[in-house]
Amino acid sequence: MSTVNIPRLDLNNYINGSGADRKQFSDDIGRAFNETGFVTITNHGLSKQLIDDLYEQVKALFALPDATKLKYEIPGLAGQRGYTGKGKETAKGFKTPDLKEFWQIGQTVTDGSAIKDQYPDNIVVEELPSFNSTTREVYQKLERAGKHLLRAIAVYLNLDESYFDDKVHNGNSILRTLHYFPILDPDSVPADAVRAGAHEDINLITLLIGASADGLELLTREGTWFPVKAHGEDLVVNVGDMLQRLTNNKLKSTTHRVVNPPRELMKNSRYSVPFFLHPVSDMDLTSLETCIDAQHPKVYPDITAGEYLDERLREIGLKM
């Protein structure tokens, strides 16, 4: 029997609902994150107009000449800000790079916190002023939605609802705009090259704003690949490895990938925009005592979020 449980949940039921509504939302997201690691979310705070504007700007960015984009690829930032070109990121355990290019936007600290010194400035796209303002707005709205989702998860884990609040305030979150570029001659790329090799995300949770084409798949517990699709402007939300470590595998960081389209469609671009919700670097990812017992002994060594991120960036080739 299949264990694929990807419920469609209404975030407004948690933010503004009754006590019963809030408990139901928390139970539903916890159960899905325990079983498959994926949900889809509606009423998340991003309007259709904002999403349309975002994708318009993303397409304009990647349509810029390669020479223009490359001037925004900054050595030493490990791809954490600005542009990362084709052939630079490789999924953990793979040798062939993914068929993609991307641009990353990070945290903007506005409250005077000293943590600002830990983060490089975001890179401003001179040619597309609306790209900068639109992605900043999207970043803020997804961060807000993510904080509410983490509160629901905290309740499911029998933690104080605000457990994650101070850990993600001014966190090291990343908004990634992705372009899976056209392959005009499929025979010219390695046979094992794919848009995104099978991987798990590094962070606490990922909030994905749709995509311009199908291709996202998750690996079920039975070892089969299952396509993940969202309704309209819904977000796809999944568990990352940091949350899996914290919960000693109670919440599941599910392996997923982006497969190549049929050969005749490889000439078409695919765009997507995930938001990787990270905590501050000094968050302790030591597994919660409440998630450890005789049937579930502690699996992971103790580590901070910053140490773990550094380790993973090296594994995927973005940091030397």
Residue, then its C-alpha position, 0 to 999 in steps of 0.5 A: m500500500s502506498t504511503v504517499n501522503i501529500p495533503r493540501l493544507d490551508l495556512n489560514n486555518y493555522i494563523n486565524g483558525s479556531g483551536a480545533d482548526r490549529k490543532q488539525f493543521s498541526d496534526d496534518i502537517g506533522r503526519a505528512f512530514n513524518e510519512t513523506g516529508f511533503v505538503t502543499i500549502t494554500n493561503h500563504g500570503l503571496s498573491k497571484q500577481l506577485i508570483d506572476d511578477l516574480y516569474e517575469q523577472v526571473k525569466a528576464l534575469f536568465a535571458l541576460p547575456d552570459a557575459t552579463k550574468l557572469k559579472y555577478e558570479i562572485p568568487g568566495l561566496a560559495g554561491q550564497r549570493g548572486y549568480t552561479g553558472k552552469g555546471k557548478e552544482t553537483a548533487k551529493g554522491f553524483k559526479t555529473p553537474d546538474l543542468k541548471e544555473f541559479w541566482q541566490i538572495g539572502q537575509t537583509v538584517t534591518d533591526g540593527s542586530a550584529i548578525k548582519d556582519q555574518y552575511p554578505d550583502n545581496i547582489v543588485v542586478e543593475e539591468l533589472p531594478s524590479f528583480n531586486s524589489t520583487t525578490r526582496e518582497v517574495y523573500q519576506k513573505l515566504e519567511r513569514a509563512g515559513k515561521h508560521l509553518l514552523r510554529a505548527i511543527a513545534v506544536y506537533l513535536n510537543l514543543d513550545e509554539s515559539y520554539f523556532d522563532d528566535k532560531v529563524h529570526n534573521g536566519n541564514s535563509i536563501l531565496r533561489t531563482l532557478h533556470y533549467f536551461p534548454i538543451l538543444d542537442p540532447d546528445s551533447v550532454p552526458a547520459d547521466a546528466v539531469r536537471a537536478g540529481a536526487h538529493e535532500d535539502i540542507n535546511l529546516i524546511t523548503l517552500l517552493i513557489g510552483a514551477s513553469a513545468d513538471g519534473l519534481e519527483l519524490l522517492t517513496r518509502e517503497g523506493t519508487w519515484f512519485p511526481v509532486k504537483a501543486h494546484g495553481e499558486d500553492l506552495v510545495v513545502n518539504v522537510g530539510d536535513m536540519l529538521q530531520r537531524l533535530t527530530n532524530n528522523k521523526l520528520k522525514s527529509t525526503t529524497h527528491r529530484v527534477v527529471n529531464p523532460p521527454r527528449e523533444l521538450m528538452k529544448n524548453s526552459r524550466y524555471s522554479v523558485p525555492f525558499f530554503l528556510h535556514p536558522v541562524s548559524d549557531m542553532d544547536l541541531t542536537s536531536l531533541e530528547t523527546c525524539i529519542d527512545a529505545q525504539h529510536p536511538k540517537v542517530y546523529p552526532d551533535i552539530t550546529a546549523g552553521e557547521y552542517l551547512d559548511e559541510r554540505l556546501r563542500e559536498i555539493g561542490l559550491k565550497m572548496 
